[in-house]
Amino acid sequence: MTVIYSNFGDQDTLLLQQIWANLDCRVIEITHDMDDFEEIVDNAIANENDTLIMCGHGTTQGLLHPNLASGGYIIHENNVHLIHAQNVIASWCYASEFAETHHLHGFFTGMFISNESEAEQYGITFEQSDYDDINIDITHYGSYFSKMLHNFLESNVPLSDWLSILNNDGINHSNVIGYFNFSRMRYFE
């Protein structure tokens, strides 16, 4: 198992570390000051045949480098063809759109609200929260997501089963954050 981790150093991306905590994997962590990463990432994704996890912040164009000023991507249209792992997992905003465009198979998140400013951007307010504090909902569903993915990986649950388990176990579909985040996840054969 290989993890490509774009570590922005914010709470949003730090929470993702729960996914692979204490699992046997190789973690390629890209930090804000790391400029020489392309060959390392390309070799890692080309050589991973089993499970590839890619996570951080991103767009429909790919997984962003933590130094937003650089305008660069870690996973993008020029290296996506190197991905051939049997199990591909991508957790960044719009990863499912990126995967669909590039015909990737596996489990992908869509837009995933991980902080209050993203909630505001989509018109979600504290009045819509189960706790009258949107940050509690955001933290709850972000933590739930990371813990569940960890459990799936640890228990070797097939990727094709992840969506149905997530949607039937622990998600309050009337909660605006829970519904928003989990309804945008996709599995592609």
N, C-alpha and C positions, 0 to 999 in steps of 0.2 A: 504494500500500500504506500502510495506517495501522496503527500499533501503539498500543494502550491498555495502558500498563505501570504496574502498581501496585507501586512500588518500596519494599519494606519495608526496604531497606538491609541485608538479611541475605544470607548466602551462597546461600541457596535461590533468591531472586529475582534476585540478581546474575548467576547462572549463565545465566538465561534471556536475557540480553542478547546471547549468542552467536547466538541465532536470527536476529536482524536485523542483526547487525554488518556494516557496509560494504555494505548493500543500500540501494537507493533507496526510502526510506520516510519518512513523517511519524510521529514518535514523540511521543505525548502521555504524559508521565511524571507520575504522581501520587505525591507524596511525603507523608511523615508530617504536615507542617505545612500542607499545601494543603487549604483548606476550600472554596474557590470553584472547583469543578471541574465541576459538573454540566452547565452550559451548554456548556462546551468539549467534554466527552465526548459529550454528546448530539448536538452539531453534527458532530463527527468521525465518529461511527458512522452518522449519517443521510446524510452526504455521501460515504461510501466505497462505491463500486460494485464495485471489483475484489477486493482482499484486505484483510481485517480480522483482525489478530492481537490477542488479549486475553490478558494473562498476569499472574501474581502468585500470591497466596494467595487461596483462596476456599472456598466451601461450596456446597451444593445450591441456596442462595438467590442466588448470584452471585459476582462478583469483589469481594473485600473492599478497603476503603480501608486504607492502611497504618497509619492511626491507629485501632487496634482499640478504643480507649476510646470512639470516636465511635459504634461499632456500625454504621457505614454501609457501603454497597456502592457500587461504581463502576458496575458492570453489574448490573442487577437486574430484577425483574418489571415495573417501571414504565418502563424505557427499552429493554427487549429488543426490543420491536416496531419500534424504529427501525433495527434491523440488517437489511440487505438485500444485503450484499456477496455477490458471486459465490462467493468463497472465504472461509470463516470458520474461523479456527483459535483454539482456546481452550486455554490451558495453566494450569490451576489445579486444586486438588483438588476433585473432584466436578463438573468442568465438563461431563462427558458427561451426568450426571444433570440438570443445569441445562438443557442443550441439548435433551435428550429431553422434559423437561417443557414447554419453550417452543417445541418443534418447529423448532429451528434445524437447518440443514444444514451439513456441514463436518466438520472433524477436531477431536476433543476428548479431553482426558485425563480419566481417572477419578481416584480417590484415587492420589496419586503420592508415594511416600515420598522426601522430600528432606532428612531429617535424622534423627539417632539417636533423638530423642524420639518421632517418628512411628513409627519401626521398633519401638520398645518398646511403643507403644500397640497395635500389631497383633501383638505377641508374637514379633517377629523379633529374634533374639539373635545375638551375634557368633559363636556356635558354628555358625550356619547360613551364615556368610559363606565365600566362596571364599578369603579371605585371613585369616581369623580376626580381622577388623576390619571391622565392618559399615559404617563410614564410608568405607572404600575402595570397597566395592560401591556405596554411595549416590552418591559422587562420580563413579565410573566411569559408571554408567547415567544420571545426570543430565547429565553432559557429553556422552555419546554421543547422548542425546535431542536436546539443543540443537544439536549439530553436524549431526546428520542432518536436522533440520528446516531449518536454514540451507541445507544442500546441496539439499534438495528445492525450496526457494523460489528459490534461485539458478539451478537447472536447470529450473525450471518443470514439475516433476513433478506430475501431477494428484493432488489430495487423495485421490481414490479408490484410488490405488496405495500410499499411505503405509503403511498397516497391514501389507500383505503384505511390503513391502520391510523394514520394521522387524523384523517377526517372523522373517524369513528371513536377515537380515544382521546379525550381531554380537550377537544376544541369546542368552545362555546360559539356556535355559528351565529348567534345573535350579537356577539361582541364584535364591534366594528373592526378592531385590530386583528383579532383572531380570524375573522372571515376574510378581511382584506389580504392578509399575508398567506393564509393557507389555500385560498381559492385560486391563487395564481401559480401554485406549484404544478410542475408537469413531469410526467414520465414519458419518454420516447423510446419505443422499441428499437 
